[in-house]
Amino acid sequence: MNFHPFRQLPSRPLNLQTPLSKFSYYYGCCRNLVGPRRLSKMNAGGLASNGRQFKNPDEMWREEVGDQSKKSEWYNKGVSYWQGVEATVDGVLGGYGHVNDADIKASEAFLNTLLAERFTDAGRGHHLVALDCGSGVGRVTKNLLIRYFNEVDLLEPVSHFLEAARGNLAPENLLVSDSYKAANFYCLPLQDFTPDAQRYDCIWIQWCIGHLADDDFVSFFKRAKGGLKPGGFFVLKENIARAGFVLDEEDKSVTRSDSYFKELFNQCGLHIWKMKDQKGFPDELFAVKMYALTTEIPKIVNPSKTRRQSKNRPGVIK
């Protein structure tokens, strides 16, 4: 299916207090809809920014993207919103440009751990390639990915963001050697993109997956798995609802809960290798979580074996 390009929630967090009273109200209502019991994603209620309540995601998606016309309108409204945003770091971060440093610092620590665990010598000596999804003006690529990956491809459906990224990532504007570069610039939305087979060591998806309906979410990851090299991985960094979901009517995006994401990962055939919470963001913003996802099941250390080994270690002489 062909949809008009749209901005996949650019690299920015979502402000919960616009104004504070409205978002505090519907965030609290969302918790009340779910209640204290552990509910599956399909049963967890949610709330829209205009106050509408939903019994579950299926009800919301039927209303928003229930037929081809509605789905096209959903994606058209998303791209229209971001076409009106200036192509700067502060613009794509929704006026929260000051969180950039904390965001990059946490992402870099997470990435370093993954490279050390997934590759010999943490990837040094390898020709590593990454895909930056929803790349916006190239913020994550310039500040992080291009310092670790020899080639970075950028995927961005809003043309003036992508043109700004080309300028920001021109060789004369980078503090890296000639062996690190922005290679390809794709002006496409996630739901229309299919990567080249086994091109990428890392596919980085940050603050953009919220624009995809559940079926397109699953379809994207299933296609994208074919773009990973052996040993490759996804990083999904995203806003997290406390429970259920929150629909943003203005830019047509959905903030999902951790349990919601995990059910979708399962449908995609992906496994959580590692996850970590973002720290250092203002209190009025949604919580943000980083997920490292792989196609293979992570190996689990046998606790009993670990305990037996520890008994054979030399004791401390006092």
C-alpha positions in Angstrom: 0.0 0.0 0.0 1.2 3.5 -0.8 0.8 6.3 1.7 1.9 9.9 1.5 5.2 10.5 3.3 5.0 11.7 6.8 7.3 12.7 9.6 7.9 9.7 11.9 7.9 11.8 15.1 11.2 13.5 14.7 13.9 13.3 17.2 12.1 15.0 20.0 10.4 14.0 23.3 6.7 14.5 23.9 5.7 17.2 26.4 3.1 16.0 28.8 2.2 19.4 30.0 0.8 21.4 27.1 -0.9 22.7 29.2 -0.1 20.9 32.4 -3.7 20.6 33.6 -4.9 18.9 30.4 -2.2 16.3 30.1 -2.1 15.6 33.9 -5.8 14.9 33.6 -5.7 12.5 30.7 -2.6 10.8 31.9 -4.3 10.1 35.3 -7.4 8.9 33.5 -5.3 6.5 31.4 -4.1 4.9 34.6 -7.6 4.6 35.9 -8.8 2.9 32.7 -6.3 0.1 33.2 -6.6 -0.4 36.9 -4.3 -2.5 39.2 -4.6 -5.7 37.3 -2.0 -6.8 34.7 -3.8 -6.5 31.4 -2.7 -7.4 27.9 -2.2 -4.7 25.3 -5.4 -5.7 23.6 -7.4 -5.1 26.9 -5.6 -2.0 28.2 -7.5 1.3 27.8 -6.2 4.6 26.5 -7.0 8.2 26.2 -6.6 10.8 23.5 -5.3 14.4 24.0 -8.8 15.7 23.3 -10.2 13.7 26.2 -11.7 10.8 24.2 -11.4 7.4 26.0 -10.9 4.1 24.4 -11.5 0.6 25.8 -8.5 -0.9 24.0 -6.1 -0.2 21.1 -8.3 -2.0 18.6 -11.2 0.4 19.2 -8.8 3.4 18.7 -7.2 2.0 15.5 -10.6 1.2 14.0 -11.7 4.8 14.5 -8.4 6.3 13.3 -7.2 4.0 10.5 -10.2 1.6 10.0 -10.1 1.9 6.2 -7.8 3.0 3.4 -9.2 6.6 3.4 -8.8 7.0 7.2 -5.3 5.5 7.1 -4.1 7.9 4.4 -5.6 10.8 6.3 -3.8 9.6 9.5 -0.4 9.7 7.7 -1.2 12.9 5.8 -1.9 14.8 9.0 1.3 13.5 10.5 3.5 14.8 7.7 1.6 18.1 7.5 2.3 18.7 11.2 6.1 18.2 10.8 6.2 20.2 7.5 5.4 23.2 9.6 8.3 22.7 12.0 11.6 24.4 11.5 14.6 22.2 10.5 16.7 22.8 13.6 17.6 20.6 16.6 15.3 22.7 18.8 12.5 22.4 16.2 12.6 18.6 15.9 13.0 18.3 19.7 9.7 20.3 20.2 11.4 23.2 21.9 13.4 20.9 24.1 16.8 21.3 22.4 18.4 21.4 25.8 17.7 17.7 26.4 20.0 16.8 23.4 23.1 16.3 25.5 21.5 14.0 28.1 19.8 12.1 25.3 23.1 11.5 23.4 25.0 10.7 26.5 22.6 7.9 27.5 22.4 6.6 24.0 26.1 6.4 23.6 26.5 4.5 26.9 23.8 2.0 25.7 25.4 1.7 22.2 28.9 1.1 23.7 27.5 -1.8 25.8 25.8 -3.3 22.8 28.9 -3.1 20.5 31.1 -4.7 23.2 28.6 -7.5 23.7 27.8 -8.1 20.0 31.1 -7.7 18.2 34.7 -8.8 18.6 36.8 -5.8 19.9 33.5 -3.8 20.2 33.4 -3.5 16.4 36.8 -2.0 16.0 38.4 -3.3 12.8 34.9 -4.0 11.3 33.3 -1.9 8.6 30.1 -1.0 10.4 26.9 0.3 8.8 23.9 1.9 10.5 20.4 3.1 9.5 19.0 6.2 11.3 15.2 5.9 11.0 13.2 9.2 11.4 16.5 10.9 11.2 15.2 14.4 11.1 18.0 17.0 10.6 20.6 14.3 11.3 20.9 15.0 15.1 21.5 11.4 16.2 23.7 10.6 13.2 25.9 13.6 13.7 26.2 13.5 17.5 26.4 9.7 17.8 26.1 7.2 15.0 28.7 8.6 12.6 31.4 8.4 15.3 30.9 4.6 15.6 29.7 3.5 12.1 31.7 3.9 8.9 28.5 4.5 6.9 25.2 5.8 8.1 22.1 5.9 5.9 19.3 8.3 6.9 15.6 7.6 6.4 13.4 10.7 6.7 10.0 11.4 5.0 10.0 15.2 5.5 12.1 16.7 2.7 13.2 20.0 4.3 14.5 18.0 7.4 16.4 15.7 5.1 18.0 18.6 3.1 19.1 20.1 6.4 20.6 16.8 7.4 22.6 16.8 4.1 24.1 20.1 5.1 24.7 19.2 8.7 26.5 16.0 7.7 28.6 17.4 4.9 32.3 16.3 5.4 33.3 19.9 6.2 30.8 19.9 9.1 32.0 16.7 10.7 34.8 16.0 13.2 35.5 12.5 12.0 37.9 10.9 9.6 37.1 10.3 5.9 36.4 6.6 6.8 33.1 7.7 8.5 30.4 9.3 6.3 26.6 9.7 5.8 26.1 7.5 2.8 22.5 7.5 1.6 19.6 9.9 2.2 16.1 8.3 1.7 13.1 10.5 1.6 10.5 7.8 2.6 8.3 6.9 5.6 9.0 3.8 7.6 5.9 2.0 6.2 7.2 2.3 2.6 10.9 1.4 3.2 12.5 -1.9 2.6 16.3 -2.1 3.4 18.8 -3.8 1.2 19.5 -7.3 2.4 22.0 -7.7 5.2 23.4 -4.1 4.9 23.1 -2.9 8.5 24.9 -3.8 11.7 22.5 -1.5 13.6 19.1 0.0 12.7 18.4 2.9 15.1 14.7 4.0 15.5 14.2 6.9 17.8 11.0 9.0 18.5 9.4 7.9 15.2 7.6 4.6 15.6 4.6 6.3 17.3 3.3 7.3 14.0 2.9 3.8 12.8 -0.3 1.9 13.2 0.2 -1.6 14.8 0.0 -3.5 11.5 2.5 -1.2 9.9 4.7 -1.4 13.0 4.9 -5.2 12.6 5.3 -5.1 8.9 8.1 -2.6 9.1 10.1 -4.7 11.6 9.5 -7.9 9.7 11.0 -6.3 6.5 13.8 -4.6 8.4 15.0 -7.8 9.9 16.1 -8.8 6.4 18.3 -5.7 6.4 20.4 -6.8 9.4 23.8 -8.4 9.0 24.5 -11.6 11.1 24.9 -10.3 14.6 23.1 -7.0 13.8 20.5 -5.4 16.1 17.8 -2.8 16.4 17.7 0.0 18.9 14.3 1.4 19.6 14.3 4.5 21.8 10.8 5.8 22.5 8.4 7.6 24.8 6.6 5.2 27.2 3.1 5.6 28.6 2.6 4.4 32.2 -0.1 2.1 31.0 -2.2 1.5 27.9 -1.6 4.2 25.4 -2.0 7.9 24.7 -3.2 9.2 21.3 -1.9 12.6 20.3 -4.5 14.1 18.0 -2.3 17.0 16.8 0.5 15.1 15.1 -1.3 11.7 14.8 1.0 9.6 17.0 0.5 7.0 19.7 2.6 6.7 22.9 2.6 3.0 23.9 3.2 1.4 27.3 6.1 -1.0 27.9 3.8 -4.0 27.9 2.2 -2.8 24.6 5.6 -2.6 23.0 6.6 -6.0 24.3 3.5 -7.6 22.7 4.3 -6.0 19.4 7.9 -7.2 19.6 6.6 -10.7 20.0 4.4 -10.3 16.9 7.5 -9.1 15.0 9.6 -12.2 16.1 12.0 -10.0 18.0 13.7 -10.5 21.3 14.8 -8.0 23.9 18.6 -8.2 24.2 18.9 -5.4 26.7 16.8 -2.4 27.8 17.5 0.7 29.8 15.6 3.8 31.0 16.7 7.3 29.9 17.7 9.5 32.8 18.1 13.2 33.2 15.1 14.5 31.3 12.7 17.1 32.7 9.9 15.7 34.9 7.1 17.0 32.6 8.2 14.7 29.8 7.1 11.1 29.2 9.5 8.4 30.5 11.8 7.2 27.7 13.1 3.7 27.3 15.8 2.2 25.1 15.3 -1.4 23.8 18.0 -3.4 22.0 16.2 -6.0 19.8 17.6 -9.1 18.1 16.3 -11.8 15.9 17.9 -14.5 18.1 16.9 -15.4 21.7 19.5 -14.1 24.2 21.4 -16.7 26.0 20.5 -17.0 29.7 23.2 -17.8 32.2 22.3 -20.7 34.4 22.1 -19.3 37.9 22.9 -22.6 39.6 26.0 -23.0 37.5 27.1 -19.5 38.4 26.6 -20.3 42.1 28.6 -23.6 41.8 31.5 -21.8 40.1 31.6 -19.1 42.8 32.1 -21.8 45.5 35.3 -22.8 43.9 36.8 -19.4 43.9 39.6 -18.7 46.6 38.3 -17.3 49.8 39.4 -13.9 51.2 42.2 -14.3 53.7 41.4 -12.3 56.8 
